[in-house]
Each structure stands twice: as C-alpha cells, then as structure tokens.
Amino acid sequence: MERIKKLQKFINESSIDAALISKRENLFYFSGASPLAGGYLVVTPDEAIIYVPELEYEATKEETELPVEKFKRLPELYEKLKPYSVLGIEGSTSFSFMNALKEKAEIKEFKSIDEIVKDLRIVKTEEEIEIIKSACELADMAVMAAIEEISEGKREREIAAKVEYVMKMNGAEKPAFDTIIASGYRSALPHGVASDKRIERGDLVVIDLGALYRHYNSDITRTIVVGKPNEKQKEIYEIVLEAQNTAVEKAKPGMTAKELDSIARNIIAEYGYGDYFIHSLGHGVGLEIHEPPRISQYDETVLKEGMVITIEPGIYIPKLGGVRIEDTVVITKDGAKRLTKMERELI
C-alpha cells in the first residue's frame, strides 16, 4: 500500500525501528481496518502487521490486505515489540501506555510520527474526496429536513432527532458530531447542541450538522428565522453571507490558512462586528470532523490542491442571537469548490 510505503520511508530516514499506530482514524487510514475494540498497527522498514484482540480477528482480516495477528492480552503485544528499541508513536498515545511500553516491551526511546501522518492525511485523494462528497450530500439532505421540520413550539431536540434519522436512513453511519439546533438566544452559542428549548416565532435558528459516511465526515451550517426576520437579523445575516461568499471565492492553493481567515474576518470587522466573530474561520475535514489545517489567525499552513476544509464565519451577539453559514469545500487548482450545496439565503 502506497501510504504504508511513505510511512516506511519516513521510518528509515528518522532512524526509527518501528512505528506503532493505534488511533482509530490512523489505523483505518493506513490499513483499511477499523476494529471496534481497537488494534495496533506495527510498521517497520520492511513490513506492516496489525495486532488485534481475538474477538476482532476475523472481521479485521476481511477489512484489510495487511497481515493480521491476534492476541488475548496486552503482554503478548509487548513481547512482539521487544525487538524494537526506538519506537515511533502518535501524540495521542497515553502516558500510562508509554510507561508500560518502556517497562514491559523494553522500549528505550520514543519518536513522534505525528508530522508525517498529518502531511499524508491533510491532502485527500480523489477517492477520499468522492466519499466526502457523498457525506456532504447526506448533510444537505438533513438540513433540508431540518428546515421542513422547524416550526414554532417544537423542541430543538425533536429537530435534531429528525435530521439524524434522515441521515441514517439514507446511508450515514451516524452523525459526524452532536447535532446543533440552537434557537433564539441560544443561537449565539457557537456549540449550542440541541436542547429542550422550544422554538419561538422570530427566533434565529442555527442548524449545524454533519454525516459520517464510510469513515469520512461532512460539516454544514445554515441559519434561518422562524417567521419574518427583523432588521438586525437581516443585517448580521447579510454580513456573514458576504464574508462566507468572499472567502470561498478567494480561497486558492498557495495562500495560507491565516490569509484565508483574514479575508472573512476583515469583512466582519469593517461592519463593526469583529468582536462578535469569536472562533476560527474553519478547519480541515476528513476521517475526523476537526483535523489540520486549522483555518485561523495563527495557522501558517499553505493551502494545497486536495485539501478539504470548512469555511464558516459567524456573528454571535449575546441575548440577541447568532448567525453562522458554513460549507465544506475542496481546494482545487482553480480555487475552492463547495461540496455542501444547500441554499444559503435567509429563509
């Protein structure tokens, strides 16, 4: 597998005896397997083997082309790792597990493999982009279901339940994250996960959801008003829409994540709402709902063709409400292409 070969090249160049991968998303990325009870991919300069608990053995063999071995207890895994003195590990590896590796597998030194894993995963293949596109179609479908379901008197949780049902019935494994249906004053909460609050006439309602499909995520946000929007609601909506449209239009390979963030942030600031845009413009999307690059004021990552990111400016005014408009986009040689396509007009 090409991904394994690139990791092996890094291992050789970094004087690492073997790399140990256990984070679920990375395990799937390199092997195609995703055992529910977890597993360990050991990659050396010459080979790659997955070790899994006995109950995952048969299922894992069906998912991957790599050799699979089973173990009953962790001491068996430690024995397998004893020949390796310098071990490459992920940043997510727990301190307690590292201590166990030192004591029981006799590992002398740990080296991070996070940078090579990030570099490989940050640019998506055509196959990955096609899967994410399908996940985005499910998200579009769910937003439409939410808009049709939202009405005065309904609880936010009822709306969330309906959209998650629609996604699953159309092929999603599950929601990409806890569905956000935030109405009225709660729309000013960027992470206003659906609550028992009843929707009222005149409420701004932020709908933020995503679908997990074939291990890949999507992310979309739309904001609507129940009834007729007032002048303030229309004002902040149009500002956020302008910021989002402009950022999507100007996103291109070669610019930094920081530069893209500034495009939207400066527009919002020019209208006097800079202090109310309280998060980064976006983030990478793939096997994880939040992954590099971070489209923020502090990220100097250069955008490349094949990166999949979100562009999601927002304005949040406490007690009044908030507006966010978000699309998942792919960076192409010609600019950014929206993968989520639901209408963005205020309804």
Steps between C-alpha positions, in 0.01 A plus 500: 500500500630842399423660837696231685796550264509873574495431872777243459711757315457739794589223746824431311594866483425556870696204637186348649488123545120481474192721516201408719161627384188455713290814449190374324504750213869442428457125523228517236700743284799269476329159506137537396397327824313652791457238775243612757704372793813665367815369342869573454675545168873440521696634203870427451722590205417161348151398609168601655286280729175569684456351847141481624312345792378151421136610463597739215719255310259366238337836427836677465628238255205583275569874512872513422758358263766521771600201713290472819600332824289459812584532867308419816673738739730802466811316632493307171521830312788619718693186409453576129646850552810395696728485194451875443706746700381826341124516452306757298174593672200728455448805718175347623689213666425512872771556759404180679529294180841653427614403849376146443689485170817614676470248781347199326606534136839646597466797264797733550389807302180646353481721192192679370349400167230769516657726237520234228149375579366857481682566170355185347142546623469874439477465120217274390508258208231507231342195663487671840348814348227295331409339832494839676282632218249223574512588870429861403197394295362332813562819698318710239208261520493527878501882496201494268324263741578734789359803321183310415466381861571828682189678622381700797459288813726209401792411720853522360555133587204398283661668198836336573338156530331543162815608313706218652231252397505636144878472478505143629212385282689627196829327574686692772673293768411766756512878549850642464452680834223597741244681285468871574151646487532830686203738502437848630755614760668157469596575137773722646666186640739367230465147644132517595426127485125431469317548831147481636439866415187556293537701181319833500377728222768751408786270611822472308573128473852375432506152343847343514535133411705243317490140387755225547504290183748219431723639777508856358323810632310799366410830666244766412325788677198700393310767694131574456236716666164368617261751347612837365854617584543839665746761372781400739469134407511586130800727552720246675387223265603698190838584655574134577381396153730756336793384711435135417447553129811716471718249687376213280559705185856599601620170649773348283815289513808690613332729752536432870221397734563826687450705183170328428379559856587869466289543187177415683607650834583838344160525332319436828728747681436771240130485583580543868439142612859377531466433873202272430687261269646288778643190332725407211366508145513125459685171525601197301247219454567135426521191717453740791251784511774738618844437355784709351518758365334739741377800300589753765693819567788289629541224241762557232423176316510553124180382333550229239289342231309209656456648847143484631408776743202687640435871456267612779498865609254603767371789708377425852331770708414387854126505581415611144615196306754386244553416135743248351524384139729207429594284205742216455720584201785336312799703384554447126755649261233753401393594854250365752210280396201462732419140591199600712256677274186581696366852427647773718224758482319605819172307520 
